[in-house]
Amino acid sequence: ALADFVSSLKENRNVGLRHFEGKGKTLYERLSSDPDLEEVFQRAMSTLSSKTNPALLKAFDFKKFTHILDVGGGDGTNAATLVKAYPHLKATVFDIPSVCKRAESKIKALGLDAKIHTHAGNFLTDPFPATADAILFNHIMPIWSESRNRELLRKSFAALKEGGAVLIFNMM
């Protein structure tokens, strides 16, 4: 992807997508058509999250929340970290259907299926479920344009209960 970074900036589009066959306008949509490649990607993201989640736990006080919506939550690594650290929490992973299937398997294997659920959909186009009092964007905002991020924040506002919070976290 970095080989196409300058071209992507100049053209204001993801030039690197040319390296990934499949349907869809995003890397994630294209990865879903190649289960093996999607598995490699999801494992890499899980490892990244595992390394940065200790900082996530220090960055926010999750005691005041009861239900976190993890937008683009992948295989459930973030949600599992949160509900283990804060036993009163429930979490929902919102990701594309193929990723939610992976998350459901991992969540069940961890014995956390009573506390973590999935919501299959496309968070770029679908409304957010209105069940959470906090919405987490973990490693999400730097991926998208300013206009796309503003839309994600608008959707967050529409979905959150009064007094809810948007939590933005990234390794950088």
C-alpha positions as CSV (number, residue, x, y, z in Angstrom):
1,A,0.0,0.0,0.0
2,L,2.8,2.4,0.8
3,A,4.1,2.1,-2.8
4,D,1.0,3.9,-3.9
5,F,0.8,6.4,-1.1
6,V,2.0,9.5,-3.1
7,S,-0.1,8.6,-6.1
8,S,-3.1,8.1,-3.8
9,L,-2.6,11.6,-2.3
10,K,-2.2,13.2,-5.7
11,E,-5.3,11.5,-7.2
12,N,-7.3,11.7,-3.9
13,R,-8.3,8.1,-4.2
14,N,-7.0,4.7,-3.1
15,V,-4.7,3.8,-6.0
16,G,-3.5,0.7,-4.1
17,L,-6.9,-1.0,-4.6
18,R,-5.6,-2.0,-8.1
19,H,-3.6,-4.7,-6.3
20,F,-6.7,-6.4,-4.9
21,E,-9.1,-8.2,-7.1
22,G,-12.7,-8.4,-6.2
23,K,-15.8,-6.2,-6.0
24,G,-16.2,-3.1,-4.0
25,K,-14.8,0.4,-3.6
26,T,-12.9,-0.3,-0.4
27,L,-10.1,-2.7,0.6
28,Y,-12.5,-4.3,3.2
29,E,-15.1,-5.1,0.6
30,R,-12.5,-6.6,-1.7
31,L,-10.9,-8.6,1.1
32,S,-14.3,-10.2,1.9
33,S,-14.2,-11.9,-1.6
34,D,-10.9,-13.6,-0.7
35,P,-11.4,-15.4,2.7
36,D,-7.7,-16.4,3.0
37,L,-6.5,-12.9,2.4
38,E,-9.2,-11.5,4.7
39,E,-8.0,-13.9,7.4
40,V,-4.4,-12.7,7.1
41,F,-5.6,-9.0,7.3
42,Q,-7.9,-9.6,10.3
43,R,-5.1,-11.5,12.2
44,A,-2.8,-8.6,11.5
45,M,-5.4,-6.1,12.8
46,S,-6.0,-8.2,15.9
47,T,-2.3,-8.3,16.7
48,L,-2.0,-4.5,16.2
49,S,-5.0,-4.0,18.5
50,S,-3.6,-6.4,21.1
51,K,-0.5,-4.3,21.2
52,T,-2.2,-1.0,21.5
53,N,-5.3,-1.9,23.6
54,P,-3.4,-1.3,26.9
55,A,-3.1,2.3,25.8
56,L,-6.8,2.4,24.9
57,L,-7.7,1.2,28.4
58,K,-5.6,4.1,29.8
59,A,-7.0,6.7,27.4
60,F,-10.6,6.5,28.5
61,D,-12.6,5.8,31.6
62,F,-15.0,3.1,30.5
63,K,-16.7,2.8,34.0
64,K,-19.3,5.4,33.0
65,F,-20.4,3.4,29.9
66,T,-22.7,0.4,29.8
67,H,-22.6,-0.5,26.1
68,I,-19.9,0.2,23.5
69,L,-20.4,0.0,19.8
70,D,-17.1,-0.8,18.2
71,V,-17.3,0.5,14.6
72,G,-15.2,-1.6,12.3
73,G,-14.4,-3.8,15.3
74,G,-13.0,-6.6,13.3
75,D,-12.7,-10.0,15.0
76,G,-13.7,-8.6,18.4
77,T,-10.3,-8.1,19.9
78,N,-11.1,-4.6,21.1
79,A,-14.5,-5.6,22.5
80,A,-13.0,-8.6,24.3
81,T,-10.4,-6.4,25.9
82,L,-13.0,-3.9,27.1
83,V,-15.5,-6.4,28.6
84,K,-12.7,-8.3,30.3
85,A,-11.3,-5.1,31.9
86,Y,-14.8,-3.7,32.7
87,P,-17.1,-6.6,33.5
88,H,-20.2,-4.4,33.6
89,L,-19.8,-3.5,29.9
90,K,-21.5,-5.0,26.9
91,A,-20.2,-4.5,23.4
92,T,-21.4,-4.7,19.8
93,V,-18.9,-5.2,17.0
94,F,-20.2,-3.5,13.8
95,D,-18.5,-4.8,10.7
96,I,-19.1,-6.4,7.4
97,P,-20.8,-9.8,7.4
98,S,-17.8,-12.0,6.7
99,V,-15.8,-10.3,9.5
100,C,-18.7,-10.6,11.9
101,K,-18.7,-14.3,11.3
102,R,-15.0,-14.4,12.4
103,A,-15.8,-12.2,15.4
104,E,-18.7,-14.5,16.5
105,S,-16.3,-17.5,16.4
106,K,-13.7,-15.7,18.5
107,I,-16.2,-14.3,20.9
108,K,-17.8,-17.7,21.5
109,A,-14.3,-19.3,21.9
110,L,-13.5,-16.7,24.6
111,G,-16.8,-17.4,26.4
112,L,-17.9,-13.8,25.9
113,D,-21.0,-14.3,23.7
114,A,-23.3,-13.2,26.5
115,K,-21.5,-9.8,26.6
116,I,-20.4,-9.2,23.0
117,H,-22.7,-9.3,20.0
118,T,-22.1,-8.4,16.3
119,H,-24.0,-6.2,14.0
120,A,-23.4,-7.1,10.3
121,G,-23.4,-4.3,7.9
122,N,-21.4,-1.6,6.2
123,F,-20.7,1.2,8.6
124,L,-20.0,3.6,5.8
125,T,-23.5,3.3,4.3
126,D,-25.7,1.7,7.0
127,P,-27.1,3.5,10.1
128,F,-25.5,2.7,13.4
129,P,-27.5,0.6,15.8
130,A,-29.0,2.9,18.5
131,T,-28.2,0.6,21.4
132,A,-24.9,2.0,22.8
133,D,-24.0,4.9,25.1
134,A,-20.5,5.1,23.6
135,I,-19.2,4.6,20.0
136,L,-15.6,3.6,19.6
137,F,-13.6,4.3,16.5
138,N,-10.4,2.3,17.1
139,H,-7.9,2.7,14.2
140,I,-10.6,4.0,11.9
141,M,-10.5,7.7,11.5
142,P,-7.1,8.0,9.8
143,I,-8.3,5.7,7.0
144,W,-11.0,7.9,5.7
145,S,-11.3,11.4,4.3
146,E,-12.4,14.4,6.4
147,S,-15.8,14.3,4.8
148,R,-16.3,10.6,5.4
149,N,-15.2,11.1,9.0
150,R,-17.7,13.9,9.5
151,E,-20.4,11.6,8.1
152,L,-19.4,8.9,10.6
153,L,-19.6,11.4,13.4
154,R,-23.1,12.6,12.2
155,K,-24.2,9.0,12.2
156,S,-22.8,8.6,15.7
157,F,-24.7,11.5,17.0
158,A,-27.9,10.2,15.5
159,A,-27.4,6.8,17.1
160,L,-26.2,7.7,20.6
161,K,-28.4,8.1,23.6
162,E,-28.5,11.5,25.2
163,G,-25.2,12.0,27.1
164,G,-23.4,9.4,25.0
165,A,-19.8,9.7,23.8
166,V,-17.7,9.2,20.7
167,L,-14.3,7.7,21.5
168,I,-11.6,8.1,18.9
169,F,-8.4,6.1,19.4
170,N,-5.5,5.4,17.1
171,M,-2.0,4.1,17.6
172,M,-0.5,7.2,16.1
